[in-house]
Amino acid sequence: MCVTQMDSGKSINLASSEKGGFWVRLVAFLVDNIIIFFATAFFAFIAGLATGLGGLTSDVSAENVEYLSTIFGFFIGTMLGPFYYTLFTGWEGQTPGKKLLGLRVITMTGEPVGYGRALLRYIGYFVSFFLLGLGFVMIAFDRNKRGFHDFIAGTCVVKVE
């Protein structure tokens, strides 16, 4: 059973609360990844600009400057996803996408998720994906709408006001 303290201080039992289902969570995930995409593009642009203007590439050809910018962009994108999901989920249990759609990640005991569990949940996304996406699909069929990543991290997603 999953119980949470909502903003009003009222305790809600998971069995009687509305869960975040597959489609609403997919939309939240897409919103979050659009935010991550644009943030990555912005930071990669800044890194590329700094590389070119900072004199680091005065002896490097234009093609190699573009290559370096691509590497910076890849590195930024690789680091931004885990940072984004861990920060927001660990902080309030809501990424901007989840907040927009009225969802919150909580533990199975109703406690805040915390940063360690949020990172574990993010790593669980990869496990869910590498299981041919079935770790995500199980959200549609599980009684408590939990994906494999939720089972790994001991979390559930509920709708909030």
Backbone torsions as a table, in degrees:
resi	resn	phi	psi	omega
1	MET	NA	143.4	-179.1
2	CYS	-119.6	123.7	-179.3
3	VAL	-123.3	141.9	179.6
4	THR	-136.1	153.4	171.6
5	GLN	-93.3	117.5	179.1
6	MET	-87.0	174.1	-177.1
7	ASP	-56.3	-30.6	-179.2
8	SER	-77.7	-7.3	-177.7
9	GLY	86.7	-2.8	-179.1
10	LYS	-80.8	130.5	179.6
11	SER	-81.7	133.3	-178.4
12	ILE	-122.7	131.7	178.4
13	ASN	-84.1	132.6	-178.7
14	LEU	-59.0	-36.1	-178.6
15	ALA	-60.9	-29.9	-178.8
16	SER	-106.1	-2.7	-180.0
17	SER	-95.7	159.2	178.9
18	GLU	-81.2	130.2	-179.2
19	LYS	-92.5	158.2	174.3
20	GLY	-81.1	109.4	-176.8
21	GLY	-81.0	-177.9	-174.2
22	PHE	-58.5	-52.0	-171.9
23	TRP	-69.1	-42.8	-179.9
24	VAL	-67.2	-35.8	177.5
25	ARG	-71.3	-33.7	176.1
26	LEU	-64.1	-43.3	178.8
27	VAL	-63.5	-43.3	177.7
28	ALA	-60.8	-41.5	178.7
29	PHE	-63.2	-41.6	178.2
30	LEU	-65.3	-42.2	177.4
31	VAL	-59.9	-46.4	179.9
32	ASP	-61.6	-40.5	-178.3
33	ASN	-74.2	-26.6	172.4
34	ILE	-67.6	-42.2	176.7
35	ILE	-61.0	-46.3	-180.0
36	ILE	-62.4	-40.4	179.6
37	PHE	-59.9	-49.8	-178.1
38	PHE	-69.1	-36.4	176.5
39	ALA	-65.0	-41.4	177.8
40	THR	-63.2	-44.6	179.1
41	ALA	-61.4	-41.9	179.5
42	PHE	-63.9	-50.4	-178.7
43	PHE	-66.3	-35.0	177.1
44	ALA	-66.8	-39.2	176.9
45	PHE	-61.7	-46.0	179.4
46	ILE	-62.7	-43.7	179.7
47	ALA	-64.1	-41.7	177.7
48	GLY	-64.8	-41.1	178.2
49	LEU	-64.3	-44.3	179.0
50	ALA	-64.3	-36.9	178.6
51	THR	-64.7	-45.1	-178.9
52	GLY	-71.2	-40.4	-177.0
53	LEU	-85.1	-20.5	-175.3
54	GLY	-79.7	0.3	178.9
55	GLY	79.5	2.7	179.8
56	LEU	-69.4	-21.0	-172.6
57	THR	-117.6	24.2	-177.1
58	SER	-63.3	-28.3	179.9
59	ASP	-99.7	9.5	-173.8
60	VAL	-110.3	142.2	179.8
61	SER	-68.9	162.2	-178.7
62	ALA	-61.1	-37.7	179.2
63	GLU	-63.6	-39.5	-180.0
64	ASN	-73.3	-30.2	174.4
65	VAL	-64.1	-42.3	177.5
66	GLU	-63.0	-40.7	177.8
67	TYR	-62.4	-44.8	178.0
68	LEU	-62.0	-41.2	177.9
69	SER	-62.4	-38.6	177.7
70	THR	-64.6	-41.7	178.1
71	ILE	-63.4	-44.2	176.9
72	PHE	-59.9	-44.4	179.5
73	GLY	-61.4	-42.4	178.2
74	PHE	-63.2	-44.6	179.7
75	PHE	-62.1	-45.1	179.1
76	ILE	-62.0	-45.9	179.2
77	GLY	-62.8	-37.3	179.9
78	THR	-67.4	-35.8	-178.6
79	MET	-85.9	-28.8	-174.9
80	LEU	-69.2	-39.1	-179.9
81	GLY	-58.4	-56.2	178.8
82	PRO	-61.1	-38.5	179.1
83	PHE	-63.4	-47.5	-178.0
84	TYR	-59.2	-54.7	-176.5
85	TYR	-66.9	-39.0	-179.7
86	THR	-69.2	-44.3	-179.3
87	LEU	-61.1	-55.8	-174.1
88	PHE	-71.1	-41.7	-179.9
89	THR	-68.6	-39.9	179.3
90	GLY	-71.5	-29.8	-175.8
91	TRP	-75.7	-57.7	-176.4
92	GLU	-124.6	-0.8	-176.4
93	GLY	79.8	9.9	-177.4
94	GLN	-140.7	123.6	166.0
95	THR	-77.5	165.8	176.4
96	PRO	-55.0	-38.0	178.1
97	GLY	-64.0	-44.1	178.4
98	LYS	-66.4	-40.4	179.7
99	LYS	-62.3	-43.7	179.1
100	LEU	-58.1	-36.6	-177.5
101	LEU	-99.1	9.0	174.6
102	GLY	71.4	41.6	179.2
103	LEU	-119.1	150.9	175.1
104	ARG	-141.4	138.2	175.1
105	VAL	-90.7	130.3	178.6
106	ILE	-134.4	164.7	175.7
107	THR	-80.4	169.2	179.2
108	MET	-70.3	-14.3	177.4
109	THR	-101.8	2.0	177.9
110	GLY	87.1	5.6	179.7
111	GLU	-84.4	162.4	174.1
112	PRO	-60.2	151.6	-174.3
113	VAL	-67.0	-46.3	-177.5
114	GLY	80.5	161.3	-173.5
115	TYR	-72.3	-38.0	179.5
116	GLY	-63.5	-46.0	179.7
117	ARG	-68.9	-34.3	177.6
118	ALA	-64.7	-41.2	177.0
119	LEU	-66.4	-41.5	177.0
120	LEU	-60.7	-40.5	178.0
121	ARG	-64.0	-41.1	177.5
122	TYR	-63.1	-43.1	176.8
123	ILE	-61.6	-36.2	177.0
124	GLY	-62.1	-25.7	174.8
125	TYR	-57.0	-41.4	-179.0
126	PHE	-67.6	-39.1	176.6
127	VAL	-62.7	-45.6	178.4
128	SER	-59.7	-40.3	179.6
129	PHE	-68.2	-45.0	-176.7
130	PHE	-71.4	-12.0	172.5
131	LEU	-86.5	34.5	-178.7
132	LEU	60.7	28.6	179.2
133	GLY	80.6	-2.3	-177.2
134	LEU	-66.4	-24.5	176.2
135	GLY	-63.9	-28.2	175.7
136	PHE	-85.7	-40.0	-178.1
137	VAL	-61.5	-32.3	-178.4
138	MET	-62.8	-17.5	175.1
139	ILE	-57.6	-38.4	-178.2
140	ALA	-68.7	-22.0	-173.1
141	PHE	-113.5	-17.6	-179.1
142	ASP	-73.5	142.9	-178.6
143	ARG	-58.1	-38.7	180.0
144	ASN	-100.6	14.3	177.2
145	LYS	57.1	43.0	-179.7
146	ARG	-103.7	135.5	173.9
147	GLY	-88.9	172.8	-179.2
148	PHE	-60.5	-36.4	178.0
149	HIS	-63.6	-31.7	175.7
150	ASP	-69.3	-39.0	177.5
151	PHE	-65.5	-40.5	179.4
152	ILE	-61.1	-44.0	-174.9
153	ALA	-92.6	-7.0	-178.3
154	GLY	69.7	42.1	-177.1
155	THR	-122.0	166.5	170.6
156	CYS	-144.6	160.4	-178.9
157	VAL	-117.8	124.9	-179.4
158	VAL	-120.7	157.5	174.4
159	LYS	-84.0	139.2	177.9
160	VAL	-127.7	163.4	-179.5
161	GLU	-84.8	NA	NA
